[in-house]
């Protein structure tokens, strides 16, 4: 057993890589070709632009990991650099985002399972039962141990990448360049069109930060995590680019622009009737991989905050398997409540809006981390090199641009969401005792 009652680190490069990549490649890629079709070649350029912005964030997180290889990732960086309150807001926003996203992915999984079980999605009780079963299956898997969970993550990440690359490669040999769109079919300002396209693609890149969160379970985190952040971002950018080009080479631009399932259309064109089911299988694998990653990291950040007495101490309890069992169970309960609300007719719209806020909340740790890096360098007695300063500022500016791009209404409610955490922080400040969590073990 390692320090704090956890098991010996078991996640090397590939398991940690699978966590980051598996979190990023979720459901967003499956609509990306249709969303980018109206922008033509600029849509493809937006993938490179967004990948470059994500790489800035990855490099920033890499530098922080080398200085603070602690569990919690962005939460730990914010606490070391900016203090308890900034750390709490980082944990609060990120945890709410993950808890809500777990429910969302479970709902999305049912939608694709409907291809094989017709009528399931239209059956509230049946679809709710499947969603709840899926969430609690992954809660149980993660309670069992990080080694089992990370092994499953590696398998699903490989399985989700292969179908996307296959469709992309088949596209290159199916129609050639006949269907490739022009560079800027919008006819408007290229920079404005590129920015609009990048805002649509940026959500599919969210999630790279999760590779930093379970640092205690990573072998040599100060070396492994930076490599994962860099190569994970490169992997996702290439997968998105190749698969999107492949779809664009198969599906005519006018059809692609109105498609609700672009990968299914492309797979059907090159593989026949089996194509739709092939894509459905790939989407379900993609979603269960993302769901497993969310459950794993969604319990780790509250655990880290509880150790610092910034969250109820129960969240710091470690089971005999070395996992934050209490935090995982609470995650499952909250996700289940959200699923129940989702299947209550009057609250469906509210739930969908929470998903948008969920995505926005993930970006807040990026901004705190970028600012924390500049402060941390001074705290350890180092003057920030000009290159590091510029890279940190660039990561902060990119994150701010992404937040603005989510829309004024979403930013407004995202701010309200953070304000809602302030009374919680005040209550914890008063009621959480000074008693140590007894090695955080049960």
Secondary structure as a PSIPRED ss2 file (coil, helix, strand):
# PSIPRED VFORMAT (PSIPRED V4.0)

   1 X C   1.000  0.000  0.000
   2 X C   1.000  0.000  0.000
   3 X H   0.000  1.000  0.000
   4 X H   0.000  1.000  0.000
   5 X H   0.000  1.000  0.000
   6 X C   1.000  0.000  0.000
   7 X C   1.000  0.000  0.000
   8 X C   1.000  0.000  0.000
   9 X C   1.000  0.000  0.000
  10 X C   1.000  0.000  0.000
  11 X E   0.000  0.000  1.000
  12 X C   1.000  0.000  0.000
  13 X H   0.000  1.000  0.000
  14 X H   0.000  1.000  0.000
  15 X H   0.000  1.000  0.000
  16 X H   0.000  1.000  0.000
  17 X H   0.000  1.000  0.000
  18 X H   0.000  1.000  0.000
  19 X H   0.000  1.000  0.000
  20 X H   0.000  1.000  0.000
  21 X H   0.000  1.000  0.000
  22 X H   0.000  1.000  0.000
  23 X H   0.000  1.000  0.000
  24 X H   0.000  1.000  0.000
  25 X C   1.000  0.000  0.000
  26 X C   1.000  0.000  0.000
  27 X C   1.000  0.000  0.000
  28 X C   1.000  0.000  0.000
  29 X H   0.000  1.000  0.000
  30 X H   0.000  1.000  0.000
  31 X H   0.000  1.000  0.000
  32 X H   0.000  1.000  0.000
  33 X H   0.000  1.000  0.000
  34 X H   0.000  1.000  0.000
  35 X H   0.000  1.000  0.000
  36 X H   0.000  1.000  0.000
  37 X H   0.000  1.000  0.000
  38 X C   1.000  0.000  0.000
  39 X C   1.000  0.000  0.000
  40 X C   1.000  0.000  0.000
  41 X H   0.000  1.000  0.000
  42 X H   0.000  1.000  0.000
  43 X H   0.000  1.000  0.000
  44 X H   0.000  1.000  0.000
  45 X H   0.000  1.000  0.000
  46 X H   0.000  1.000  0.000
  47 X H   0.000  1.000  0.000
  48 X H   0.000  1.000  0.000
  49 X H   0.000  1.000  0.000
  50 X H   0.000  1.000  0.000
  51 X H   0.000  1.000  0.000
  52 X H   0.000  1.000  0.000
  53 X H   0.000  1.000  0.000
  54 X H   0.000  1.000  0.000
  55 X H   0.000  1.000  0.000
  56 X H   0.000  1.000  0.000
  57 X H   0.000  1.000  0.000
  58 X H   0.000  1.000  0.000
  59 X H   0.000  1.000  0.000
  60 X H   0.000  1.000  0.000
  61 X H   0.000  1.000  0.000
  62 X H   0.000  1.000  0.000
  63 X H   0.000  1.000  0.000
  64 X H   0.000  1.000  0.000
  65 X H   0.000  1.000  0.000
  66 X H   0.000  1.000  0.000
  67 X H   0.000  1.000  0.000
  68 X C   1.000  0.000  0.000
  69 X C   1.000  0.000  0.000
  70 X C   1.000  0.000  0.000
  71 X C   1.000  0.000  0.000
  72 X C   1.000  0.000  0.000
  73 X C   1.000  0.000  0.000
  74 X H   0.000  1.000  0.000
  75 X H   0.000  1.000  0.000
  76 X H   0.000  1.000  0.000
  77 X H   0.000  1.000  0.000
  78 X H   0.000  1.000  0.000
  79 X H   0.000  1.000  0.000
  80 X H   0.000  1.000  0.000
  81 X H   0.000  1.000  0.000
  82 X H   0.000  1.000  0.000
  83 X C   1.000  0.000  0.000
  84 X H   0.000  1.000  0.000
  85 X H   0.000  1.000  0.000
  86 X H   0.000  1.000  0.000
  87 X H   0.000  1.000  0.000
  88 X H   0.000  1.000  0.000
  89 X H   0.000  1.000  0.000
  90 X H   0.000  1.000  0.000
  91 X H   0.000  1.000  0.000
  92 X H   0.000  1.000  0.000
  93 X H   0.000  1.000  0.000
  94 X H   0.000  1.000  0.000
  95 X H   0.000  1.000  0.000
  96 X H   0.000  1.000  0.000
  97 X H   0.000  1.000  0.000
  98 X H   0.000  1.000  0.000
  99 X H   0.000  1.000  0.000
 100 X H   0.000  1.000  0.000
 101 X H   0.000  1.000  0.000
 102 X H   0.000  1.000  0.000
 103 X H   0.000  1.000  0.000
 104 X H   0.000  1.000  0.000
 105 X H   0.000  1.000  0.000
 106 X H   0.000  1.000  0.000
 107 X H   0.000  1.000  0.000
 108 X H   0.000  1.000  0.000
 109 X H   0.000  1.000  0.000
 110 X H   0.000  1.000  0.000
 111 X H   0.000  1.000  0.000
 112 X H   0.000  1.000  0.000
 113 X H   0.000  1.000  0.000
 114 X C   1.000  0.000  0.000
 115 X C   1.000  0.000  0.000
 116 X C   1.000  0.000  0.000
 117 X C   1.000  0.000  0.000
 118 X C   1.000  0.000  0.000
 119 X C   1.000  0.000  0.000
 120 X C   1.000  0.000  0.000
 121 X C   1.000  0.000  0.000
 122 X C   1.000  0.000  0.000
 123 X C   1.000  0.000  0.000
 124 X H   0.000  1.000  0.000
 125 X H   0.000  1.000  0.000
 126 X H   0.000  1.000  0.000
 127 X H   0.000  1.000  0.000
 128 X H   0.000  1.000  0.000
 129 X H   0.000  1.000  0.000
 130 X H   0.000  1.000  0.000
 131 X H   0.000  1.000  0.000
 132 X H   0.000  1.000  0.000
 133 X H   0.000  1.000  0.000
 134 X H   0.000  1.000  0.000
 135 X H   0.000  1.000  0.000
 136 X H   0.000  1.000  0.000
 137 X H   0.000  1.000  0.000
 138 X H   0.000  1.000  0.000
 139 X H   0.000  1.000  0.000
 140 X H   0.000  1.000  0.000
 141 X H   0.000  1.000  0.000
 142 X H   0.000  1.000  0.000
 143 X H   0.000  1.000  0.000
 144 X H   0.000  1.000  0.000
 145 X C   1.000  0.000  0.000
 146 X H   0.000  1.000  0.000
 147 X H   0.000  1.000  0.000
 148 X H   0.000  1.000  0.000
 149 X H   0.000  1.000  0.000
 150 X H   0.000  1.000  0.000
 151 X H   0.000  1.000  0.000
 152 X H   0.000  1.000  0.000
 153 X H   0.000  1.000  0.000
 154 X H   0.000  1.000  0.000
 155 X H   0.000  1.000  0.000
 156 X H   0.000  1.000  0.000
 157 X H   0.000  1.000  0.000
 158 X H   0.000  1.000  0.000
 159 X H   0.000  1.000  0.000
 160 X H   0.000  1.000  0.000
 161 X H   0.000  1.000  0.000
 162 X H   0.000  1.000  0.000
 163 X H   0.000  1.000  0.000
 164 X H   0.000  1.000  0.000
 165 X H   0.000  1.000  0.000
 166 X H   0.000  1.000  0.000
 167 X H   0.000  1.000  0.000
 168 X H   0.000  1.000  0.000
 169 X H   0.000  1.000  0.000
 170 X H   0.000  1.000  0.000
 171 X H   0.000  1.000  0.000
 172 X H   0.000  1.000  0.000
 173 X H   0.000  1.000  0.000
 174 X H   0.000  1.000  0.000
 175 X C   1.000  0.000  0.000
 176 X C   1.000  0.000  0.000
 177 X C   1.000  0.000  0.000
 178 X C   1.000  0.000  0.000
 179 X C   1.000  0.000  0.000
 180 X C   1.000  0.000  0.000
 181 X C   1.000  0.000  0.000
 182 X C   1.000  0.000  0.000
 183 X C   1.000  0.000  0.000
 184 X C   1.000  0.000  0.000
 185 X C   1.000  0.000  0.000
 186 X C   1.000  0.000  0.000
 187 X C   1.000  0.000  0.000
 188 X C   1.000  0.000  0.000
 189 X C   1.000  0.000  0.000
 190 X H   0.000  1.000  0.000
 191 X H   0.000  1.000  0.000
 192 X H   0.000  1.000  0.000
 193 X H   0.000  1.000  0.000
 194 X H   0.000  1.000  0.000
 195 X H   0.000  1.000  0.000
 196 X H   0.000  1.000  0.000
 197 X H   0.000  1.000  0.000
 198 X H   0.000  1.000  0.000
 199 X H   0.000  1.000  0.000
 200 X H   0.000  1.000  0.000
 201 X H   0.000  1.000  0.000
 202 X H   0.000  1.000  0.000
 203 X H   0.000  1.000  0.000
 204 X H   0.000  1.000  0.000
 205 X H   0.000  1.000  0.000
 206 X C   1.000  0.000  0.000
 207 X C   1.000  0.000  0.000
 208 X C   1.000  0.000  0.000
 209 X C   1.000  0.000  0.000
 210 X H   0.000  1.000  0.000
 211 X H   0.000  1.000  0.000
 212 X H   0.000  1.000  0.000
 213 X H   0.000  1.000  0.000
 214 X C   1.000  0.000  0.000
 215 X H   0.000  1.000  0.000
 216 X H   0.000  1.000  0.000
 217 X H   0.000  1.000  0.000
 218 X E   0.000  0.000  1.000
 219 X C   1.000  0.000  0.000
 220 X C   1.000  0.000  0.000
 221 X H   0.000  1.000  0.000
 222 X H   0.000  1.000  0.000
 223 X H   0.000  1.000  0.000
 224 X H   0.000  1.000  0.000
 225 X H   0.000  1.000  0.000
 226 X H   0.000  1.000  0.000
 227 X H   0.000  1.000  0.000
 228 X H   0.000  1.000  0.000
 229 X H   0.000  1.000  0.000
 230 X H   0.000  1.000  0.000
 231 X H   0.000  1.000  0.000
 232 X H   0.000  1.000  0.000
 233 X H   0.000  1.000  0.000
 234 X H   0.000  1.000  0.000
 235 X H   0.000  1.000  0.000
 236 X H   0.000  1.000  0.000
 237 X H   0.000  1.000  0.000
 238 X H   0.000  1.000  0.000
 239 X H   0.000  1.000  0.000
 240 X H   0.000  1.000  0.000
 241 X H   0.000  1.000  0.000
 242 X H   0.000  1.000  0.000
 243 X H   0.000  1.000  0.000
 244 X H   0.000  1.000  0.000
 245 X H   0.000  1.000  0.000
 246 X H   0.000  1.000  0.000
 247 X H   0.000  1.000  0.000
 248 X H   0.000  1.000  0.000
 249 X H   0.000  1.000  0.000
 250 X H   0.000  1.000  0.000
 251 X C   1.000  0.000  0.000
 252 X C   1.000  0.000  0.000
 253 X H   0.000  1.000  0.000
 254 X H   0.000  1.000  0.000
 255 X H   0.000  1.000  0.000
 256 X H   0.000  1.000  0.000
 257 X C   1.000  0.000  0.000
 258 X C   1.000  0.000  0.000
 259 X C   1.000  0.000  0.000
 260 X C   1.000  0.000  0.000
 261 X C   1.000  0.000  0.000
 262 X H   0.000  1.000  0.000
 263 X H   0.000  1.000  0.000
 264 X H   0.000  1.000  0.000
 265 X H   0.000  1.000  0.000
 266 X H   0.000  1.000  0.000
 267 X H   0.000  1.000  0.000
 268 X H   0.000  1.000  0.000
 269 X H   0.000  1.000  0.000
 270 X H   0.000  1.000  0.000
 271 X H   0.000  1.000  0.000
 272 X C   1.000  0.000  0.000
 273 X C   1.000  0.000  0.000
 274 X H   0.000  1.000  0.000
 275 X H   0.000  1.000  0.000
 276 X H   0.000  1.000  0.000
 277 X H   0.000  1.000  0.000
 278 X H   0.000  1.000  0.000
 279 X H   0.000  1.000  0.000
 280 X H   0.000  1.000  0.000
 281 X H   0.000  1.000  0.000
 282 X H   0.000  1.000  0.000
 283 X H   0.000  1.000  0.000
 284 X H   0.000  1.000  0.000
 285 X H   0.000  1.000  0.000
 286 X H   0.000  1.000  0.000
 287 X H   0.000  1.000  0.000
 288 X H   0.000  1.000  0.000
 289 X H   0.000  1.000  0.000
 290 X H   0.000  1.000  0.000
 291 X H   0.000  1.000  0.000
 292 X H   0.000  1.000  0.000
 293 X H   0.000  1.000  0.000
 294 X H   0.000  1.000  0.000
 295 X H   0.000  1.000  0.000
 296 X H   0.000  1.000  0.000
 297 X H   0.000  1.000  0.000
 298 X H   0.000  1.000  0.000
 299 X H   0.000  1.000  0.000
 300 X H   0.000  1.000  0.000
 301 X H   0.000  1.000  0.000
 302 X H   0.000  1.000  0.000
 303 X H   0.000  1.000  0.000
 304 X H   0.000  1.000  0.000
 305 X H   0.000  1.000  0.000
 306 X H   0.000  1.000  0.000
 307 X H   0.000  1.000  0.000
 308 X C   1.000  0.000  0.000
 309 X C   1.000  0.000  0.000
 310 X C   1.000  0.000  0.000
 311 X C   1.000  0.000  0.000
 312 X C   1.000  0.000  0.000
 313 X H   0.000  1.000  0.000
 314 X H   0.000  1.000  0.000
 315 X H   0.000  1.000  0.000
 316 X H   0.000  1.000  0.000
 317 X C   1.000  0.000  0.000
 318 X E   0.000  0.000  1.000
 319 X C   1.000  0.000  0.000
 320 X C   1.000  0.000  0.000
 321 X C   1.000  0.000  0.000
 322 X C   1.000  0.000  0.000
 323 X C   1.000  0.000  0.000
 324 X C   1.000  0.000  0.000
 325 X H   0.000  1.000  0.000
 326 X H   0.000  1.000  0.000
 327 X H   0.000  1.000  0.000
 328 X H   0.000  1.000  0.000
 329 X H   0.000  1.000  0.000
 330 X H   0.000  1.000  0.000
 331 X H   0.000  1.000  0.000
 332 X H   0.000  1.000  0.000
 333 X H   0.000  1.000  0.000
 334 X H   0.000  1.000  0.000
 335 X H   0.000  1.000  0.000
 336 X H   0.000  1.000  0.000
 337 X H   0.000  1.000  0.000
 338 X H   0.000  1.000  0.000
 339 X H   0.000  1.000  0.000
 340 X H   0.000  1.000  0.000
 341 X H   0.000  1.000  0.000
 342 X H   0.000  1.000  0.000
 343 X C   1.000  0.000  0.000
 344 X C   1.000  0.000  0.000
 345 X H   0.000  1.000  0.000
 346 X H   0.000  1.000  0.000
 347 X H   0.000  1.000  0.000
 348 X H   0.000  1.000  0.000
 349 X H   0.000  1.000  0.000
 350 X H   0.000  1.000  0.000
 351 X H   0.000  1.000  0.000
 352 X H   0.000  1.000  0.000
 353 X H   0.000  1.000  0.000
 354 X H   0.000  1.000  0.000
 355 X H   0.000  1.000  0.000
 356 X H   0.000  1.000  0.000
 357 X H   0.000  1.000  0.000
 358 X H   0.000  1.000  0.000
 359 X H   0.000  1.000  0.000
 360 X H   0.000  1.000  0.000
 361 X H   0.000  1.000  0.000
 362 X H   0.000  1.000  0.000
 363 X H   0.000  1.000  0.000
 364 X H   0.000  1.000  0.000
 365 X H   0.000  1.000  0.000
 366 X H   0.000  1.000  0.000
 367 X H   0.000  1.000  0.000
 368 X H   0.000  1.000  0.000
 369 X H   0.000  1.000  0.000
 370 X H   0.000  1.000  0.000
 371 X H   0.000  1.000  0.000
 372 X H   0.000  1.000  0.000
 373 X H   0.000  1.000  0.000
 374 X H   0.000  1.000  0.000
 375 X H   0.000  1.000  0.000
 376 X H   0.000  1.000  0.000
 377 X H   0.000  1.000  0.000
 378 X H   0.000  1.000  0.000
 379 X H   0.000  1.000  0.000
 380 X C   1.000  0.000  0.000
 381 X C   1.000  0.000  0.000
 382 X C   1.000  0.000  0.000
 383 X C   1.000  0.000  0.000
 384 X C   1.000  0.000  0.000
 385 X C   1.000  0.000  0.000
 386 X H   0.000  1.000  0.000
 387 X H   0.000  1.000  0.000
 388 X H   0.000  1.000  0.000
 389 X H   0.000  1.000  0.000
 390 X H   0.000  1.000  0.000
 391 X H   0.000  1.000  0.000
 392 X H   0.000  1.000  0.000
 393 X H   0.000  1.000  0.000
 394 X H   0.000  1.000  0.000
 395 X H   0.000  1.000  0.000
 396 X H   0.000  1.000  0.000
 397 X H   0.000  1.000  0.000
 398 X H   0.000  1.000  0.000
 399 X H   0.000  1.000  0.000
 400 X H   0.000  1.000  0.000
 401 X H   0.000  1.000  0.000
 402 X H   0.000  1.000  0.000
 403 X H   0.000  1.000  0.000
 404 X H   0.000  1.000  0.000
 405 X H   0.000  1.000  0.000
 406 X C   1.000  0.000  0.000
 407 X C   1.000  0.000  0.000
 408 X H   0.000  1.000  0.000
 409 X H   0.000  1.000  0.000
 410 X H   0.000  1.000  0.000
 411 X H   0.000  1.000  0.000
 412 X H   0.000  1.000  0.000
 413 X H   0.000  1.000  0.000
 414 X H   0.000  1.000  0.000
 415 X H   0.000  1.000  0.000
 416 X H   0.000  1.000  0.000
 417 X H   0.000  1.000  0.000
 418 X H   0.000  1.000  0.000
 419 X H   0.000  1.000  0.000
 420 X H   0.000  1.000  0.000
 421 X H   0.000  1.000  0.000
 422 X H   0.000  1.000  0.000
 423 X H   0.000  1.000  0.000
 424 X H   0.000  1.000  0.000
 425 X H   0.000  1.000  0.000
 426 X H   0.000  1.000  0.000
 427 X H   0.000  1.000  0.000
 428 X H   0.000  1.000  0.000
 429 X H   0.000  1.000  0.000
 430 X H   0.000  1.000  0.000
 431 X H   0.000  1.000  0.000
 432 X C   1.000  0.000  0.000
 433 X C   1.000  0.000  0.000
 434 X C   1.000  0.000  0.000
 435 X C   1.000  0.000  0.000
 436 X C   1.000  0.000  0.000
 437 X C   1.000  0.000  0.000
 438 X H   0.000  1.000  0.000
 439 X H   0.000  1.000  0.000
 440 X H   0.000  1.000  0.000
 441 X E   0.000  0.000  1.000
 442 X C   1.000  0.000  0.000
